[in-house]
Amino acid sequence: QVQLMESGGGSVQAGGSLRLSCVFSTFTYDGGNTYAMGWFRQYPGKEREGVAIMYAGGGTRYADSAQDRFTISRDYPKKTLYLQLNNLKPEDSAVYYCAATRLRPVLVPMYFQIWGRGTQVTVSS
């Protein structure tokens, strides 16, 4: 089992950067290394949507809107997942969630079973 906690959100001007972190704690010997991890975001009144995935083997997949500006990475010794947000736009303003799954997922929420509480990102123009 794994538990997640996001941090690093905040308010920035358009064109600025943020680095989101997701610390995962586990109760197994592998420290969560067998889990695929993902970042999602949710706008007020809308469904949660995928941003990026890092598979257990290290492969990644991004939503089109994040392809050239965001980077997902993972630090296994620190048990932390990151999402580097660069060249932020007002359209990026949302609550960002970290998630984990034992499945081999596609970039939709239904494939993820474990979620953090979310962290707010606000981008002003």
MIDOSE-1310 file (N, C-alpha, C; in nm, 2 decimals, decimal comma, always signed):
residues 125
qvql	+0,08/-0,12/+0,00/+0,00/+0,00/+0,00/+0,09/+0,13/+0,00; +0,04/+0,23/-0,05/+0,11/+0,36/-0,06/+0,02/+0,48/-0,02; +0,07/+0,58/+0,04/+0,00/+0,70/+0,07/+0,08/+0,82/+0,01; +0,00/+0,92/-0,04/+0,06/+1,03/-0,11/+0,03/+1,16/-0,05
mesg	+0,12/+1,25/-0,06/+0,10/+1,39/-0,01/+0,17/+1,49/-0,10; +0,09/+1,58/-0,17/+0,15/+1,68/-0,26/+0,19/+1,80/-0,19; +0,28/+1,88/-0,25/+0,32/+2,01/-0,20/+0,38/+2,09/-0,32; +0,40/+2,22/-0,30/+0,47/+2,29/-0,40/+0,38/+2,39/-0,49
ggsv	+0,25/+2,38/-0,47/+0,16/+2,47/-0,54/+0,18/+2,61/-0,49; +0,12/+2,71/-0,57/+0,13/+2,85/-0,53/+0,08/+2,93/-0,64; +0,10/+3,06/-0,63/+0,06/+3,16/-0,72/+0,18/+3,22/-0,79; +0,17/+3,23/-0,93/+0,28/+3,28/-1,01/+0,22/+3,36/-1,12
qagg	+0,31/+3,44/-1,18/+0,27/+3,51/-1,30/+0,29/+3,42/-1,43; +0,22/+3,45/-1,53/+0,23/+3,38/-1,65/+0,38/+3,38/-1,70; +0,42/+3,26/-1,74/+0,56/+3,25/-1,78/+0,65/+3,20/-1,67; +0,60/+3,20/-1,55/+0,68/+3,15/-1,44/+0,68/+3,00/-1,42
slrl	+0,75/+2,95/-1,32/+0,76/+2,81/-1,30/+0,73/+2,77/-1,16; +0,69/+2,64/-1,14/+0,67/+2,58/-1,01/+0,72/+2,44/-1,02; +0,75/+2,38/-0,90/+0,79/+2,24/-0,89/+0,70/+2,18/-0,79; +0,62/+2,09/-0,84/+0,53/+2,01/-0,75/+0,60/+1,89/-0,70
scvf	+0,57/+1,85/-0,57/+0,63/+1,73/-0,51/+0,52/+1,64/-0,46; +0,54/+1,52/-0,46/+0,45/+1,42/-0,41/+0,53/+1,31/-0,34; +0,52/+1,32/-0,21/+0,59/+1,22/-0,12/+0,50/+1,10/-0,10; +0,56/+0,98/-0,13/+0,48/+0,86/-0,11/+0,54/+0,77/+0,00
stft	+0,46/+0,73/+0,09/+0,50/+0,64/+0,19/+0,44/+0,50/+0,17; +0,52/+0,40/+0,20/+0,47/+0,27/+0,17/+0,49/+0,18/+0,29; +0,42/+0,06/+0,28/+0,43/-0,04/+0,39/+0,48/-0,17/+0,33; +0,55/-0,16/+0,22/+0,61/-0,28/+0,16/+0,76/-0,26/+0,14
ydgg	+0,82/-0,37/+0,11/+0,97/-0,37/+0,10/+1,02/-0,29/-0,02; +0,94/-0,28/-0,13/+0,98/-0,22/-0,25/+0,97/-0,07/-0,25; +0,92/-0,01/-0,14/+0,91/+0,13/-0,13/+0,82/+0,20/-0,24; +0,73/+0,13/-0,30/+0,65/+0,18/-0,40/+0,71/+0,18/-0,54
ntya	+0,82/+0,11/-0,55/+0,89/+0,11/-0,68/+0,81/+0,03/-0,79; +0,71/-0,05/-0,76/+0,63/-0,12/-0,85/+0,51/-0,04/-0,90; +0,49/+0,07/-0,85/+0,37/+0,16/-0,88/+0,40/+0,25/-1,00; +0,31/+0,26/-1,09/+0,31/+0,37/-1,18/+0,25/+0,50/-1,11
mgwf	+0,31/+0,61/-1,14/+0,27/+0,74/-1,08/+0,22/+0,84/-1,18; +0,12/+0,92/-1,14/+0,07/+1,02/-1,23/+0,03/+1,15/-1,17; +0,03/+1,25/-1,25/-0,02/+1,38/-1,21/-0,15/+1,41/-1,29; -0,25/+1,47/-1,22/-0,37/+1,51/-1,28/-0,41/+1,65/-1,23
rqyp	-0,50/+1,71/-1,30/-0,54/+1,84/-1,26/-0,69/+1,85/-1,28; -0,75/+1,94/-1,20/-0,90/+1,96/-1,20/-0,93/+2,10/-1,19; -1,01/+2,15/-1,29/-1,06/+2,29/-1,28/-1,19/+2,29/-1,21; -1,23/+2,40/-1,15/-1,36/+2,41/-1,07/-1,48/+2,37/-1,16
gker	-1,56/+2,28/-1,11/-1,67/+2,23/-1,19/-1,65/+2,14/-1,30; -1,53/+2,09/-1,32/-1,50/+2,01/-1,43/-1,44/+1,88/-1,39; -1,43/+1,78/-1,48/-1,38/+1,65/-1,44/-1,22/+1,66/-1,43; -1,17/+1,57/-1,35/-1,02/+1,56/-1,34/-0,97/+1,51/-1,47
egva	-0,85/+1,56/-1,51/-0,79/+1,52/-1,64/-0,64/+1,49/-1,62; -0,59/+1,41/-1,70/-0,45/+1,36/-1,69/-0,35/+1,47/-1,74; -0,24/+1,47/-1,67/-0,13/+1,56/-1,71/-0,01/+1,48/-1,76; +0,04/+1,39/-1,67/+0,16/+1,31/-1,70/+0,16/+1,18/-1,62
imya	+0,23/+1,08/-1,68/+0,24/+0,95/-1,61/+0,39/+0,91/-1,62; +0,44/+0,85/-1,51/+0,57/+0,79/-1,51/+0,54/+0,64/-1,47; +0,58/+0,55/-1,56/+0,56/+0,41/-1,53/+0,67/+0,36/-1,44; +0,64/+0,24/-1,38/+0,74/+0,18/-1,29/+0,88/+0,17/-1,35
gggt	+0,88/+0,14/-1,48/+1,01/+0,12/-1,55/+1,08/+0,25/-1,59; +1,01/+0,36/-1,57/+1,07/+0,49/-1,60/+1,02/+0,56/-1,72; +0,94/+0,49/-1,80/+0,88/+0,55/-1,92/+0,78/+0,66/-1,88; +0,76/+0,76/-1,97/+0,67/+0,87/-1,94/+0,57/+0,89/-2,05
ryad	+0,46/+0,95/-2,02/+0,36/+0,99/-2,12/+0,30/+1,12/-2,07; +0,27/+1,21/-2,16/+0,22/+1,34/-2,13/+0,09/+1,37/-2,21; +0,01/+1,45/-2,15/-0,10/+1,51/-2,22/-0,05/+1,61/-2,32; -0,12/+1,63/-2,43/-0,07/+1,73/-2,53/-0,05/+1,87/-2,47
saqd	-0,13/+1,91/-2,38/-0,11/+2,04/-2,32/+0,01/+2,06/-2,24; +0,07/+1,94/-2,19/+0,18/+1,94/-2,11/+0,31/+1,90/-2,17; +0,30/+1,86/-2,30/+0,42/+1,79/-2,36/+0,54/+1,87/-2,36; +0,54/+2,00/-2,39/+0,66/+2,08/-2,41/+0,69/+2,17/-2,30
rfti	+0,61/+2,17/-2,19/+0,63/+2,26/-2,08/+0,65/+2,19/-1,95; +0,60/+2,07/-1,93/+0,60/+2,00/-1,80/+0,69/+1,88/-1,81; +0,75/+1,85/-1,69/+0,84/+1,73/-1,69/+0,81/+1,65/-1,56; +0,78/+1,53/-1,57/+0,76/+1,44/-1,46/+0,89/+1,36/-1,43
srdy	+0,92/+1,35/-1,30/+1,04/+1,27/-1,26/+1,01/+1,21/-1,13; +1,10/+1,12/-1,09/+1,09/+1,05/-0,97/+1,22/+1,02/-0,90; +1,23/+1,05/-0,77/+1,35/+1,02/-0,69/+1,32/+0,91/-0,60; +1,37/+0,79/-0,64/+1,33/+0,67/-0,56/+1,39/+0,67/-0,42
pkkt	+1,52/+0,71/-0,40/+1,57/+0,71/-0,26/+1,49/+0,81/-0,17; +1,44/+0,92/-0,22/+1,36/+1,02/-0,14/+1,21/+0,99/-0,14; +1,17/+0,89/-0,22/+1,03/+0,85/-0,23/+0,95/+0,97/-0,27; +0,99/+1,04/-0,37/+0,92/+1,16/-0,41/+0,90/+1,16/-0,56
lylq	+0,78/+1,20/-0,60/+0,75/+1,22/-0,74/+0,74/+1,37/-0,77; +0,79/+1,42/-0,88/+0,79/+1,56/-0,91/+0,72/+1,59/-1,04; +0,67/+1,71/-1,05/+0,62/+1,77/-1,17/+0,67/+1,91/-1,18; +0,77/+1,93/-1,28/+0,82/+2,06/-1,31/+0,73/+2,13/-1,40
lnnl	+0,68/+2,24/-1,36/+0,59/+2,32/-1,45/+0,66/+2,45/-1,50; +0,69/+2,46/-1,63/+0,76/+2,57/-1,68/+0,67/+2,65/-1,78; +0,70/+2,78/-1,80/+0,62/+2,86/-1,89/+0,47/+2,85/-1,86; +0,43/+2,87/-1,74/+0,30/+2,85/-1,70/+0,20/+2,95/-1,76
kped	+0,08/+2,91/-1,79/-0,02/+2,99/-1,85/-0,14/+3,00/-1,76; -0,22/+3,10/-1,77/-0,35/+3,10/-1,69/-0,43/+2,98/-1,70; -0,43/+2,92/-1,82/-0,51/+2,79/-1,84/-0,46/+2,68/-1,76; -0,34/+2,69/-1,70/-0,28/+2,58/-1,61/-0,33/+2,59/-1,47
savy	-0,41/+2,69/-1,44/-0,46/+2,71/-1,30/-0,56/+2,60/-1,27; -0,53/+2,53/-1,17/-0,61/+2,41/-1,13/-0,56/+2,35/-1,00; -0,63/+2,26/-0,94/-0,58/+2,18/-0,83/-0,51/+2,06/-0,90; -0,38/+2,04/-0,86/-0,30/+1,93/-0,91/-0,30/+1,81/-0,81
ycaa	-0,32/+1,69/-0,86/-0,32/+1,57/-0,78/-0,22/+1,47/-0,82; -0,16/+1,41/-0,72/-0,07/+1,30/-0,74/-0,15/+1,17/-0,73; -0,12/+1,07/-0,80/-0,19/+0,94/-0,80/-0,09/+0,83/-0,82; -0,14/+0,71/-0,78/-0,06/+0,59/-0,80/-0,15/+0,47/-0,83
trlr	-0,09/+0,37/-0,90/-0,16/+0,25/-0,94/-0,07/+0,14/-0,96; -0,12/+0,02/-0,94/-0,05/-0,11/-0,97/-0,07/-0,16/-1,11; -0,17/-0,09/-1,18/-0,20/-0,13/-1,31/-0,10/-0,06/-1,41; -0,10/-0,10/-1,53/-0,03/-0,03/-1,64/-0,14/+0,07/-1,70
pvlv	-0,13/+0,20/-1,66/-0,25/+0,28/-1,69/-0,23/+0,36/-1,82; -0,35/+0,41/-1,86/-0,35/+0,52/-1,96/-0,38/+0,65/-1,88; -0,37/+0,76/-1,94/-0,38/+0,89/-1,87/-0,52/+0,93/-1,85; -0,59/+0,85/-1,77/-0,73/+0,88/-1,73/-0,74/+0,84/-1,58
pmyf	-0,82/+0,91/-1,50/-0,82/+0,89/-1,36/-0,87/+0,75/-1,32; -0,95/+0,68/-1,40/-1,01/+0,56/-1,35/-0,91/+0,45/-1,33; -0,79/+0,46/-1,39/-0,68/+0,36/-1,37/-0,60/+0,38/-1,25; -0,63/+0,48/-1,17/-0,55/+0,51/-1,05/-0,64/+0,49/-0,93
qiwg	-0,58/+0,42/-0,83/-0,66/+0,38/-0,71/-0,62/+0,47/-0,58; -0,50/+0,53/-0,58/-0,45/+0,60/-0,47/-0,42/+0,74/-0,50; -0,47/+0,83/-0,42/-0,47/+0,98/-0,46/-0,42/+1,06/-0,34; -0,35/+1,17/-0,37/-0,32/+1,27/-0,27/-0,44/+1,36/-0,25
rgtq	-0,42/+1,46/-0,17/-0,53/+1,56/-0,14/-0,53/+1,67/-0,24; -0,42/+1,70/-0,32/-0,42/+1,80/-0,42/-0,34/+1,92/-0,37; -0,29/+2,00/-0,46/-0,22/+2,13/-0,43/-0,26/+2,23/-0,54; -0,29/+2,35/-0,50/-0,35/+2,45/-0,59/-0,24/+2,52/-0,66
vtvs	-0,25/+2,54/-0,79/-0,17/+2,62/-0,88/-0,25/+2,73/-0,94; -0,21/+2,85/-0,92/-0,28/+2,97/-0,98/-0,18/+3,05/-1,06; -0,22/+3,08/-1,18/-0,13/+3,15/-1,28/-0,21/+3,27/-1,32; -0,15/+3,39/-1,30/-0,21/+3,52/-1,34/-0,14/+3,58/-1,46
s	-0,22/+3,65/-1,54/-0,17/+3,71/-1,66/-0,13/+3,85/-1,64
